Amino acid sequence: VVSYSNALAARAMTEHLIGRGYQRIAFVSLPSSIPRSVERLRGYKAALKRAGRQVVAALIHESEGGYAAGAAMMAQ
């Protein structure tokens, strides 16, 4: 079985954006009732904490699955 860590993947993506100089990094994922979403949020928060940044609740959003729902949330 080949898999990956949702927490480490989200942390790596967030760290990449931090490294590129982004200041307000939003998090959009599936509802928190889905375990992998919880892990992704954990990774996002870990990257912010590691960079000495605050977690801003207004930048954390849940969305239904699918490209259309994700695109609509990102546009928001």
All heavy atoms as a GROMACS GRO file, in nm:
protein
  568
    1VAL      N    1   0.084  -0.117   0.000
    1VAL     CA    2   0.000   0.000   0.000
    1VAL      C    3   0.089   0.124   0.000
    1VAL      O    4   0.185   0.132   0.076
    1VAL     CB    5  -0.091   0.002   0.125
    1VAL    CG1    6  -0.167   0.131   0.134
    1VAL    CG2    7  -0.184  -0.116   0.123
    2VAL      N    8   0.056   0.217  -0.086
    2VAL     CA    9   0.126   0.345  -0.091
    2VAL      C   10   0.025   0.453  -0.052
    2VAL      O   11  -0.085   0.457  -0.104
    2VAL     CB   12   0.182   0.374  -0.231
    2VAL    CG1   13   0.245   0.511  -0.236
    2VAL    CG2   14   0.280   0.265  -0.272
    3SER      N   15   0.065   0.538   0.039
    3SER     CA   16  -0.025   0.642   0.085
    3SER      C   17   0.057   0.765   0.119
    3SER      O   18   0.176   0.772   0.090
    3SER     CB   19  -0.101   0.593   0.208
    3SER     OG   20  -0.200   0.688   0.244
    4TYR      N   21  -0.006   0.862   0.177
    4TYR     CA   22   0.062   0.984   0.221
    4TYR      C   23  -0.006   1.036   0.346
    4TYR      O   24  -0.119   0.998   0.377
    4TYR     CB   25   0.064   1.090   0.110
    4TYR     CG   26  -0.074   1.140   0.072
    4TYR    CD1   27  -0.129   1.252   0.132
    4TYR    CD2   28  -0.150   1.073  -0.023
    4TYR    CE1   29  -0.255   1.297   0.098
    4TYR    CE2   30  -0.276   1.118  -0.058
    4TYR     CZ   31  -0.327   1.230   0.002
    4TYR     OH   32  -0.453   1.273  -0.031
    5SER      N   33   0.062   1.125   0.413
    5SER     CA   34   0.007   1.186   0.533
    5SER      C   35  -0.064   1.315   0.495
    5SER      O   36  -0.002   1.407   0.441
    5SER     CB   37   0.120   1.217   0.633
    5SER     OG   38   0.074   1.305   0.733
    6ASN      N   39  -0.193   1.324   0.522
    6ASN     CA   40  -0.268   1.446   0.494
    6ASN      C   41  -0.213   1.564   0.574
    6ASN      O   42  -0.204   1.674   0.522
    6ASN     CB   43  -0.416   1.425   0.526
    6ASN     CG   44  -0.488   1.349   0.418
    6ASN    OD1   45  -0.518   1.404   0.313
    6ASN    ND2   46  -0.512   1.221   0.441
    7ALA      N   47  -0.173   1.538   0.698
    7ALA     CA   48  -0.119   1.646   0.782
    7ALA      C   49   0.013   1.698   0.726
    7ALA      O   50   0.034   1.819   0.715
    7ALA     CB   51  -0.101   1.598   0.926
    8LEU      N   52   0.102   1.608   0.688
    8LEU     CA   53   0.232   1.651   0.634
    8LEU      C   54   0.217   1.717   0.498
    8LEU      O   55   0.289   1.814   0.469
    8LEU     CB   56   0.328   1.533   0.628
    8LEU     CG   57   0.375   1.478   0.762
    8LEU    CD1   58   0.466   1.357   0.741
    8LEU    CD2   59   0.446   1.585   0.843
    9ALA      N   60   0.125   1.669   0.417
    9ALA     CA   61   0.103   1.731   0.286
    9ALA      C   62   0.050   1.873   0.301
    9ALA      O   63   0.098   1.966   0.234
    9ALA     CB   64   0.006   1.646   0.204
   10ALA      N   65  -0.046   1.893   0.389
   10ALA     CA   66  -0.101   2.027   0.412
   10ALA      C   67   0.005   2.119   0.472
   10ALA      O   68   0.013   2.237   0.436
   10ALA     CB   69  -0.223   2.019   0.503
   11ARG      N   70   0.085   2.065   0.562
   11ARG     CA   71   0.193   2.146   0.620
   11ARG      C   72   0.293   2.188   0.513
   11ARG      O   73   0.332   2.305   0.506
   11ARG     CB   74   0.264   2.069   0.732
   11ARG     CG   75   0.362   2.158   0.808
   11ARG     CD   76   0.423   2.083   0.923
   11ARG     NE   77   0.554   2.035   0.877
   11ARG     CZ   78   0.632   1.955   0.944
   11ARG    NH1   79   0.592   1.906   1.060
   11ARG    NH2   80   0.748   1.918   0.898
   12ALA      N   81   0.331   2.095   0.426
   12ALA     CA   82   0.426   2.126   0.319
   12ALA      C   83   0.370   2.232   0.224
   12ALA      O   84   0.443   2.324   0.183
   12ALA     CB   85   0.462   1.999   0.244
   13MET      N   86   0.243   2.220   0.188
   13MET     CA   87   0.182   2.319   0.098
   13MET      C   88   0.177   2.456   0.163
   13MET      O   89   0.207   2.558   0.100
   13MET     CB   90   0.042   2.274   0.058
   13MET     CG   91   0.042   2.157  -0.038
   13MET     SD   92  -0.123   2.112  -0.095
   13MET     CE   93  -0.173   2.002   0.036
   14THR      N   94   0.141   2.460   0.290
   14THR     CA   95   0.133   2.588   0.361
   14THR      C   96   0.272   2.648   0.377
   14THR      O   97   0.290   2.769   0.357
   14THR     CB   98   0.065   2.568   0.498
   14THR    OG1   99  -0.061   2.504   0.479
   14THR    CG2  100   0.044   2.701   0.569
   15GLU      N  101   0.370   2.567   0.409
   15GLU     CA  102   0.508   2.616   0.422
   15GLU      C  103   0.559   2.670   0.288
   15GLU      O  104   0.632   2.769   0.284
   15GLU     CB  105   0.599   2.507   0.475
   15GLU     CG  106   0.577   2.478   0.621
   15GLU     CD  107   0.657   2.359   0.673
   15GLU    OE1  108   0.710   2.280   0.592
   15GLU    OE2  109   0.664   2.345   0.797
   16HIS      N  110   0.520   2.607   0.179
   16HIS     CA  111   0.559   2.655   0.047
   16HIS      C  112   0.505   2.796   0.024
   16HIS      O  113   0.577   2.885  -0.022
   16HIS     CB  114   0.509   2.560  -0.061
   16HIS     CG  115   0.530   2.611  -0.199
   16HIS    ND1  116   0.654   2.609  -0.260
   16HIS    CD2  117   0.445   2.667  -0.288
   16HIS    CE1  118   0.644   2.664  -0.381
   16HIS    NE2  119   0.517   2.697  -0.400
   17LEU      N  120   0.377   2.818   0.057
   17LEU     CA  121   0.316   2.949   0.039
   17LEU      C  122   0.380   3.053   0.131
   17LEU      O  123   0.403   3.167   0.090
   17LEU     CB  124   0.165   2.941   0.062
   17LEU     CG  125   0.089   2.857  -0.041
   17LEU    CD1  126  -0.056   2.841   0.000
   17LEU    CD2  127   0.100   2.917  -0.180
   18ILE      N  128   0.411   3.014   0.253
   18ILE     CA  129   0.480   3.103   0.345
   18ILE      C  130   0.616   3.141   0.287
   18ILE      O  131   0.655   3.259   0.287
   18ILE     CB  132   0.495   3.038   0.485
   18ILE    CG1  133   0.359   3.027   0.554
   18ILE    CG2  134   0.594   3.116   0.572
   18ILE    CD1  135   0.358   2.939   0.677
   19GLY      N  136   0.687   3.043   0.235
   19GLY     CA  137   0.817   3.067   0.175
   19GLY      C  138   0.812   3.159   0.053
   19GLY      O  139   0.910   3.228   0.022
   20ARG      N  140   0.698   3.160  -0.014
   20ARG     CA  141   0.680   3.247  -0.131
   20ARG      C  142   0.638   3.388  -0.090
   20ARG      O  143   0.618   3.473  -0.175
   20ARG     CB  144   0.576   3.188  -0.225
   20ARG     CG  145   0.607   3.052  -0.284
   20ARG     CD  146   0.708   3.057  -0.393
   20ARG     NE  147   0.669   3.155  -0.493
   20ARG     CZ  148   0.678   3.139  -0.622
   20ARG    NH1  149   0.725   3.025  -0.669
   20ARG    NH2  150   0.641   3.233  -0.705
   21GLY      N  151   0.621   3.410   0.040
   21GLY     CA  152   0.590   3.544   0.089
   21GLY      C  153   0.444   3.576   0.111
   21GLY      O  154   0.409   3.689   0.144
   22TYR      N  155   0.357   3.477   0.095
   22TYR     CA  156   0.215   3.502   0.118
   22TYR      C  157   0.189   3.527   0.266
   22TYR      O  158   0.244   3.458   0.352
   22TYR     CB  159   0.130   3.386   0.067
   22TYR     CG  160   0.127   3.378  -0.083
   22TYR    CD1  161   0.219   3.299  -0.151
   22TYR    CD2  162   0.035   3.450  -0.156
   22TYR    CE1  163   0.218   3.292  -0.290
   22TYR    CE2  164   0.032   3.445  -0.295
   22TYR     CZ  165   0.124   3.366  -0.361
   22TYR     OH  166   0.124   3.359  -0.497
   23GLN      N  167   0.104   3.624   0.295
   23GLN     CA  168   0.077   3.662   0.434
   23GLN      C  169  -0.055   3.605   0.487
   23GLN      O  170  -0.062   3.561   0.600
   23GLN     CB  171   0.074   3.815   0.447
   23GLN     CG  172   0.208   3.879   0.416
   23GLN     CD  173   0.318   3.834   0.510
   23GLN    OE1  174   0.300   3.836   0.631
   23GLN    NE2  175   0.430   3.790   0.454
   24ARG      N  176  -0.160   3.610   0.407
   24ARG     CA  177  -0.292   3.562   0.451
   24ARG      C  178  -0.325   3.436   0.371
   24ARG      O  179  -0.375   3.444   0.260
   24ARG     CB  180  -0.398   3.670   0.430
   24ARG     CG  181  -0.377   3.789   0.522
   24ARG     CD  182  -0.474   3.902   0.497
   24ARG     NE  183  -0.613   3.862   0.482
   24ARG     CZ  184  -0.700   3.843   0.582
   24ARG    NH1  185  -0.661   3.860   0.706
   24ARG    NH2  186  -0.824   3.808   0.557
   25ILE      N  187  -0.298   3.323   0.430
   25ILE     CA  188  -0.316   3.195   0.362
   25ILE      C  189  -0.443   3.130   0.414
   25ILE      O  190  -0.453   3.098   0.532
   25ILE     CB  191  -0.194   3.104   0.385
   25ILE    CG1  192  -0.067   3.174   0.334
   25ILE    CG2  193  -0.215   2.969   0.318
   25ILE    CD1  194   0.062   3.107   0.375
   26ALA      N  195  -0.538   3.112   0.325
   26ALA     CA  196  -0.665   3.051   0.364
   26ALA      C  197  -0.653   2.898   0.359
   26ALA      O  198  -0.564   2.843   0.295
   26ALA     CB  199  -0.776   3.097   0.271
   27PHE      N  200  -0.744   2.834   0.429
   27PHE     CA  201  -0.753   2.688   0.430
   27PHE      C  202  -0.895   2.651   0.390
   27PHE      O  203  -0.991   2.693   0.455
   27PHE     CB  204  -0.721   2.634   0.569
   27PHE     CG  205  -0.737   2.484   0.580
   27PHE    CD1  206  -0.635   2.400   0.543
   27PHE    CD2  207  -0.855   2.430   0.627
   27PHE    CE1  208  -0.649   2.263   0.551
   27PHE    CE2  209  -0.871   2.292   0.637
   27PHE     CZ  210  -0.767   2.209   0.599
   28VAL      N  211  -0.910   2.574   0.284
   28VAL     CA  212  -1.040   2.525   0.239
   28VAL      C  213  -1.030   2.375   0.227
   28VAL      O  214  -0.941   2.323   0.160
   28VAL     CB  215  -1.080   2.586   0.102
   28VAL    CG1  216  -1.213   2.531   0.056
   28VAL    CG2  217  -1.085   2.739   0.110
   29SER      N  218  -1.121   2.305   0.292
   29SER     CA  219  -1.119   2.159   0.287
   29SER      C  220  -1.261   2.107   0.302
   29SER      O  221  -1.356   2.183   0.321
   29SER     CB  222  -1.029   2.103   0.397
   29SER     OG  223  -1.009   1.965   0.379
   30LEU      N  224  -1.271   1.977   0.292
   30LEU     CA  225  -1.400   1.910   0.313
   30LEU      C  226  -1.446   1.931   0.457
   30LEU      O  227  -1.367   1.973   0.542
   30LEU     CB  228  -1.384   1.762   0.282
   30LEU     CG  229  -1.348   1.729   0.137
   30LEU    CD1  230  -1.307   1.582   0.126
   30LEU    CD2  231  -1.462   1.761   0.044
   31PRO      N  232  -1.570   1.902   0.488
   31PRO     CA  233  -1.621   1.920   0.624
   31PRO      C  234  -1.536   1.847   0.729
   31PRO      O  235  -1.477   1.742   0.701
   31PRO     CB  236  -1.762   1.861   0.618
   31PRO     CG  237  -1.802   1.877   0.474
   31PRO     CD  238  -1.675   1.855   0.397
   32SER      N  239  -1.535   1.901   0.849
   32SER     CA  240  -1.454   1.845   0.958
   32SER      C  241  -1.506   1.709   1.007
   32SER      O  242  -1.440   1.645   1.089
   32SER     CB  243  -1.446   1.943   1.075
   32SER     OG  244  -1.575   1.974   1.122
   33SER      N  245  -1.618   1.666   0.956
   33SER     CA  246  -1.668   1.532   0.990
   33SER      C  247  -1.588   1.424   0.917
   33SER      O  248  -1.600   1.306   0.948
   33SER     CB  249  -1.816   1.520   0.954
   33SER     OG  250  -1.835   1.541   0.815
   34ILE      N  251  -1.504   1.465   0.823
   34ILE     CA  252  -1.421   1.372   0.746
   34ILE      C  253  -1.280   1.372   0.806
   34ILE      O  254  -1.214   1.476   0.809
   34ILE     CB  255  -1.419   1.411   0.597
   34ILE    CG1  256  -1.563   1.406   0.544
   34ILE    CG2  257  -1.325   1.323   0.518
   34ILE    CD1  258  -1.580   1.462   0.406
   35PRO      N  259  -1.233   1.258   0.856
   35PRO     CA  260  -1.104   1.253   0.926
   35PRO      C  261  -0.986   1.313   0.850
   35PRO      O  262  -0.902   1.381   0.910
   35PRO     CB  263  -1.084   1.104   0.954
   35PRO     CG  264  -1.222   1.049   0.961
   35PRO     CD  265  -1.300   1.127   0.858
   36ARG      N  266  -0.979   1.293   0.720
   36ARG     CA  267  -0.863   1.348   0.648
   36ARG      C  268  -0.865   1.500   0.647
   36ARG      O  269  -0.761   1.564   0.641
   36ARG     CB  270  -0.853   1.290   0.507
   36ARG     CG  271  -0.960   1.327   0.412
   36ARG     CD  272  -0.935   1.261   0.276
   36ARG     NE  273  -1.039   1.293   0.182
   36ARG     CZ  274  -1.144   1.218   0.155
   36ARG    NH1  275  -1.158   1.101   0.217
   36ARG    NH2  276  -1.235   1.256   0.068
   37SER      N  277  -0.984   1.559   0.656
   37SER     CA  278  -0.993   1.705   0.664
   37SER      C  279  -0.936   1.756   0.796
   37SER      O  280  -0.868   1.859   0.799
   37SER     CB  281  -1.139   1.750   0.652
   37SER     OG  282  -1.188   1.716   0.525
   38VAL      N  283  -0.961   1.683   0.902
   38VAL     CA  284  -0.907   1.719   1.033
   38VAL      C  285  -0.755   1.714   1.030
   38VAL      O  286  -0.687   1.803   1.081
   38VAL     CB  287  -0.963   1.626   1.143
   38VAL    CG1  288  -0.897   1.652   1.277
   38VAL    CG2  289  -1.114   1.642   1.153
   39GLU      N  290  -0.700   1.612   0.964
   39GLU     CA  291  -0.555   1.599   0.953
   39GLU      C  292  -0.495   1.711   0.869
   39GLU      O  293  -0.389   1.765   0.900
   39GLU     CB  294  -0.519   1.462   0.895
   39GLU     CG  295  -0.543   1.348   0.992
   39GLU     CD  296  -0.460   1.365   1.118
   39GLU    OE1  297  -0.338   1.374   1.109
   39GLU    OE2  298  -0.520   1.371   1.227
   40ARG      N  299  -0.562   1.748   0.762
   40ARG     CA  300  -0.514   1.858   0.677
   40ARG      C  301  -0.512   1.989   0.754
   40ARG      O  302  -0.417   2.066   0.744
   40ARG     CB  303  -0.601   1.870   0.552
   40ARG     CG  304  -0.584   1.753   0.459
   40ARG     CD  305  -0.685   1.757   0.346
   40ARG     NE  306  -0.672   1.638   0.263
   40ARG     CZ  307  -0.760   1.599   0.173
   40ARG    NH1  308  -0.870   1.673   0.153
   40ARG    NH2  309  -0.741   1.490   0.103
   41LEU      N  310  -0.617   2.014   0.832
   41LEU     CA  311  -0.621   2.136   0.912
   41LEU      C  312  -0.510   2.136   1.016
   41LEU      O  313  -0.448   2.239   1.042
   41LEU     CB  314  -0.759   2.149   0.980
   41LEU     CG  315  -0.779   2.274   1.065
   41LEU    CD1  316  -0.758   2.402   0.985
   41LEU    CD2  317  -0.919   2.271   1.128
   42ARG      N  318  -0.483   2.020   1.072
   42ARG     CA  319  -0.373   2.008   1.169
   42ARG      C  320  -0.240   2.047   1.104
   42ARG      O  321  -0.160   2.120   1.163
   42ARG     CB  322  -0.367   1.866   1.224
   42ARG     CG  323  -0.269   1.849   1.338
   42ARG     CD  324  -0.289   1.714   1.408
   42ARG     NE  325  -0.266   1.600   1.323
   42ARG     CZ  326  -0.148   1.543   1.302
   42ARG    NH1  327  -0.040   1.590   1.361
   42ARG    NH2  328  -0.136   1.436   1.225
   43GLY      N  329  -0.216   2.002   0.982
   43GLY     CA  330  -0.093   2.036   0.911
   43GLY      C  331  -0.084   2.184   0.878
   43GLY      O  332   0.022   2.246   0.890
   44TYR      N  333  -0.194   2.242   0.836
   44TYR     CA  334  -0.202   2.386   0.806
   44TYR      C  335  -0.166   2.467   0.930
   44TYR      O  336  -0.081   2.557   0.926
   44TYR     CB  337  -0.343   2.417   0.756
   44TYR     CG  338  -0.381   2.562   0.751
   44TYR    CD1  339  -0.339   2.644   0.647
   44TYR    CD2  340  -0.463   2.617   0.849
   44TYR    CE1  341  -0.378   2.778   0.641
   44TYR    CE2  342  -0.503   2.749   0.844
   44TYR     CZ  343  -0.459   2.830   0.740
   44TYR     OH  344  -0.498   2.961   0.734
   45LYS      N  345  -0.230   2.434   1.041
   45LYS     CA  346  -0.205   2.506   1.166
   45LYS      C  347  -0.061   2.488   1.212
   45LYS      O  348   0.002   2.582   1.263
   45LYS     CB  349  -0.302   2.460   1.274
   45LYS     CG  350  -0.443   2.508   1.252
   45LYS     CD  351  -0.536   2.456   1.363
   45LYS     CE  352  -0.675   2.510   1.350
   45LYS     NZ  353  -0.763   2.462   1.459
   46ALA      N  354  -0.006   2.368   1.196
   46ALA     CA  355   0.132   2.342   1.237
   46ALA      C  356   0.230   2.429   1.158
   46ALA      O  357   0.326   2.482   1.214
   46ALA     CB  358   0.165   2.194   1.218
   47ALA      N  359   0.206   2.444   1.028
   47ALA     CA  360   0.294   2.528   0.946
   47ALA      C  361   0.287   2.673   0.990
   47ALA      O  362   0.391   2.741   0.998
   47ALA     CB  363   0.257   2.514   0.799
   48LEU      N  364   0.167   2.722   1.017
   48LEU     CA  365   0.154   2.861   1.062
   48LEU      C  366   0.225   2.880   1.195
   48LEU      O  367   0.299   2.978   1.214
   48LEU     CB  368   0.007   2.899   1.073
   48LEU     CG  369  -0.074   2.907   0.944
   48LEU    CD1  370  -0.219   2.940   0.973
   48LEU    CD2  371  -0.014   3.008   0.848
   49LYS      N  372   0.204   2.788   1.287
   49LYS     CA  373   0.267   2.798   1.418
   49LYS      C  374   0.419   2.795   1.406
   49LYS      O  375   0.489   2.875   1.469
   49LYS     CB  376   0.220   2.683   1.508
   49LYS     CG  377   0.277   2.688   1.647
   49LYS     CD  378   0.223   2.574   1.733
   49LYS     CE  379   0.286   2.580   1.871
   49LYS     NZ  380   0.236   2.473   1.957
   50ARG      N  381   0.468   2.706   1.322
   50ARG     CA  382   0.612   2.692   1.302
   50ARG      C  383   0.673   2.822   1.246
   50ARG      O  384   0.788   2.855   1.276
   50ARG     CB  385   0.638   2.577   1.206
   50ARG     CG  386   0.780   2.540   1.187
   50ARG     CD  387   0.788   2.415   1.104
   50ARG     NE  388   0.927   2.380   1.081
   50ARG     CZ  389   0.968   2.272   1.023
   50ARG    NH1  390   0.879   2.184   0.980
   50ARG    NH2  391   1.094   2.247   1.006
   51ALA      N  392   0.594   2.896   1.168
   51ALA     CA  393   0.639   3.022   1.110
   51ALA      C  394   0.612   3.141   1.202
   51ALA      O  395   0.640   3.255   1.166
   51ALA     CB  396   0.572   3.044   0.976
   52GLY      N  397   0.557   3.114   1.320
   52GLY     CA  398   0.529   3.221   1.415
   52GLY      C  399   0.407   3.304   1.379
   52GLY      O  400   0.396   3.420   1.418
   53ARG      N  401   0.316   3.244   1.304
   53ARG     CA  402   0.196   3.316   1.261
   53ARG      C  403   0.074   3.271   1.339
   53ARG      O  404   0.067   3.159   1.388
   53ARG     CB  405   0.172   3.292   1.113
   53ARG     CG  406   0.284   3.346   1.027
   53ARG     CD  407   0.244   3.345   0.886
   53ARG     NE  408   0.350   3.394   0.801
   53ARG     CZ  409   0.335   3.414   0.674
   53ARG    NH1  410   0.221   3.388   0.616
   53ARG    NH2  411   0.436   3.459   0.602
   54GLN      N  412  -0.023   3.361   1.346
   54GLN     CA  413  -0.149   3.331   1.413
   54GLN      C  414  -0.242   3.255   1.318
   54GLN      O  415  -0.242   3.279   1.198
   54GLN     CB  416  -0.219   3.461   1.455
   54GLN     CG  417  -0.144   3.542   1.557
   54GLN     CD  418  -0.147   3.476   1.693
   54GLN    OE1  419  -0.240   3.403   1.727
   54GLN    NE2  420  -0.044   3.501   1.772
   55VAL      N  421  -0.322   3.167   1.375
   55VAL     CA  422  -0.428   3.101   1.299
   55VAL      C  423  -0.547   3.197   1.302
   55VAL      O  424  -0.592   3.237   1.408
   55VAL     CB  425  -0.467   2.965   1.362
   55VAL    CG1  426  -0.588   2.906   1.292
   55VAL    CG2  427  -0.348   2.870   1.356
   56VAL      N  428  -0.596   3.235   1.185
   56VAL     CA  429  -0.709   3.328   1.173
   56VAL      C  430  -0.832   3.246   1.134
   56VAL      O  431  -0.840   3.194   1.022
   56VAL     CB  432  -0.680   3.438   1.068
   56VAL    CG1  433  -0.798   3.531   1.053
   56VAL    CG2  434  -0.553   3.514   1.105
   57ALA      N  435  -0.926   3.236   1.227
   57ALA     CA  436  -1.045   3.153   1.204
   57ALA      C  437  -1.121   3.195   1.078
   57ALA      O  438  -1.178   3.110   1.009
   57ALA     CB  439  -1.136   3.159   1.326
   58ALA      N  440  -1.121   3.323   1.045
   58ALA     CA  441  -1.194   3.372   0.927
   58ALA      C  442  -1.134   3.320   0.797
   58ALA      O  443  -1.198   3.329   0.692
   58ALA     CB  444  -1.196   3.524   0.928
   59LEU      N  445  -1.013   3.267   0.801
   59LEU     CA  446  -0.949   3.214   0.681
   59LEU      C  447  -0.964   3.063   0.668
   59LEU      O  448  -0.910   3.003   0.575
   59LEU     CB  449  -0.800   3.250   0.681
   59LEU     CG  450  -0.767   3.399   0.670
   59LEU    CD1  451  -0.617   3.421   0.681
   59LEU    CD2  452  -0.821   3.457   0.541
   60ILE      N  453  -1.038   3.000   0.758
   60ILE     CA  454  -1.058   2.856   0.756
   60ILE      C  455  -1.202   2.828   0.713
   60ILE      O  456  -1.297   2.878   0.775
   60ILE     CB  457  -1.029   2.793   0.894
   60ILE    CG1  458  -0.883   2.818   0.931
   60ILE    CG2  459  -1.062   2.645   0.894
   60ILE    CD1  460  -0.846   2.778   1.071
   61HIS      N  461  -1.217   2.750   0.605
   61HIS     CA  462  -1.350   2.725   0.550
   61HIS      C  463  -1.368   2.578   0.516
   61HIS      O  464  -1.274   2.510   0.478
   61HIS     CB  465  -1.369   2.807   0.422
   61HIS     CG  466  -1.353   2.954   0.444
   61HIS    ND1  467  -1.452   3.032   0.499
   61HIS    CD2  468  -1.248   3.036   0.420
   61HIS    CE1  469  -1.408   3.156   0.507
   61HIS    NE2  470  -1.285   3.161   0.460
   62GLU      N  471  -1.491   2.534   0.528
   62GLU     CA  472  -1.529   2.400   0.487
   62GLU      C  473  -1.613   2.410   0.361
   62GLU      O  474  -1.688   2.507   0.343
   62GLU     CB  475  -1.609   2.330   0.597
   62GLU     CG  476  -1.528   2.302   0.720
   62GLU     CD  477  -1.606   2.224   0.825
   62GLU    OE1  478  -1.724   2.189   0.801
   62GLU    OE2  479  -1.548   2.198   0.930
   63SER      N  480  -1.599   2.311   0.274
   63SER     CA  481  -1.672   2.311   0.149
   63SER      C  482  -1.715   2.169   0.115
   63SER      O  483  -1.653   2.074   0.158
   63SER     CB  484  -1.582   2.365   0.037
   63SER     OG  485  -1.646   2.357  -0.088
   64GLU      N  486  -1.818   2.159   0.036
   64GLU     CA  487  -1.856   2.027  -0.016
   64GLU      C  488  -1.748   1.983  -0.113
   64GLU      O  489  -1.669   2.063  -0.161
   64GLU     CB  490  -1.990   2.037  -0.089
   64GLU     CG  491  -2.106   2.071   0.003
   64GLU     CD  492  -2.237   2.077  -0.072
   64GLU    OE1  493  -2.248   2.014  -0.180
   64GLU    OE2  494  -2.327   2.144  -0.024
   65GLY      N  495  -1.746   1.856  -0.143
   65GLY     CA  496  -1.649   1.803  -0.237
   65GLY      C  497  -1.679   1.842  -0.381
   65GLY      O  498  -1.789   1.887  -0.412
   66GLY      N  499  -1.580   1.829  -0.465
   66GLY     CA  500  -1.598   1.856  -0.607
   66GLY      C  501  -1.529   1.984  -0.650
   66GLY      O  502  -1.508   2.075  -0.570
   67TYR      N  503  -1.492   1.986  -0.778
   67TYR     CA  504  -1.419   2.101  -0.832
   67TYR      C  505  -1.502   2.229  -0.827
   67TYR      O  506  -1.452   2.336  -0.794
   67TYR     CB  507  -1.374   2.074  -0.975
   67TYR     CG  508  -1.265   1.971  -0.983
   67TYR    CD1  509  -1.288   1.846  -1.038
   67TYR    CD2  510  -1.138   1.998  -0.934
   67TYR    CE1  511  -1.188   1.751  -1.045
   67TYR    CE2  512  -1.037   1.904  -0.940
   67TYR     CZ  513  -1.064   1.780  -0.996
   67TYR     OH  514  -0.963   1.688  -1.002
   68ALA      N  515  -1.630   2.222  -0.863
   68ALA     CA  516  -1.716   2.340  -0.867
   68ALA      C  517  -1.729   2.403  -0.727
   68ALA      O  518  -1.716   2.525  -0.712
   68ALA     CB  519  -1.852   2.307  -0.924
   69ALA      N  520  -1.752   2.320  -0.627
   69ALA     CA  521  -1.766   2.371  -0.490
   69ALA      C  522  -1.634   2.431  -0.442
   69ALA      O  523  -1.632   2.537  -0.378
   69ALA     CB  524  -1.811   2.260  -0.396
   70GLY      N  525  -1.524   2.364  -0.471
   70GLY     CA  526  -1.393   2.416  -0.432
   70GLY      C  527  -1.360   2.547  -0.501
   70GLY      O  528  -1.309   2.641  -0.438
   71ALA      N  529  -1.390   2.557  -0.629
   71ALA     CA  530  -1.364   2.681  -0.704
   71ALA      C  531  -1.449   2.794  -0.650
   71ALA      O  532  -1.402   2.909  -0.635
   71ALA     CB  533  -1.393   2.658  -0.852
   72ALA      N  534  -1.574   2.767  -0.618
   72ALA     CA  535  -1.663   2.871  -0.563
   72ALA      C  536  -1.610   2.920  -0.428
   72ALA      O  537  -1.611   3.041  -0.400
   72ALA     CB  538  -1.806   2.818  -0.549
   73MET      N  539  -1.563   2.828  -0.345
   73MET     CA  540  -1.510   2.866  -0.214
   73MET      C  541  -1.383   2.948  -0.229
   73MET      O  542  -1.362   3.046  -0.158
   73MET     CB  543  -1.486   2.742  -0.129
   73MET     CG  544  -1.442   2.772   0.013
   73MET     SD  545  -1.558   2.873   0.109
   73MET     CE  546  -1.692   2.759   0.133
   74MET      N  547  -1.296   2.909  -0.321
   74MET     CA  548  -1.173   2.985  -0.343
   74MET      C  549  -1.203   3.125  -0.394
   74MET      O  550  -1.136   3.221  -0.359
   74MET     CB  551  -1.080   2.910  -0.439
   74MET     CG  552  -1.020   2.783  -0.380
   74MET     SD  553  -0.924   2.811  -0.230
   74MET     CE  554  -0.787   2.904  -0.297
   75ALA      N  555  -1.305   3.139  -0.477
   75ALA     CA  556  -1.343   3.270  -0.528
   75ALA      C  557  -1.392   3.361  -0.416
   75ALA      O  558  -1.372   3.481  -0.419
   75ALA     CB  559  -1.450   3.256  -0.636
   76GLN      N  560  -1.456   3.302  -0.316
   76GLN     CA  561  -1.503   3.377  -0.200
   76GLN      C  562  -1.386   3.435  -0.126
   76GLN      O  563  -1.385   3.536  -0.068
   76GLN     CB  564  -1.581   3.288  -0.103
   76GLN     CG  565  -1.727   3.295  -0.119
   76GLN     CD  566  -1.798   3.215  -0.010
   76GLN    OE1  567  -1.737   3.159   0.081
   76GLN    NE2  568  -1.926   3.207  -0.020
   0.00000   0.00000   0.00000
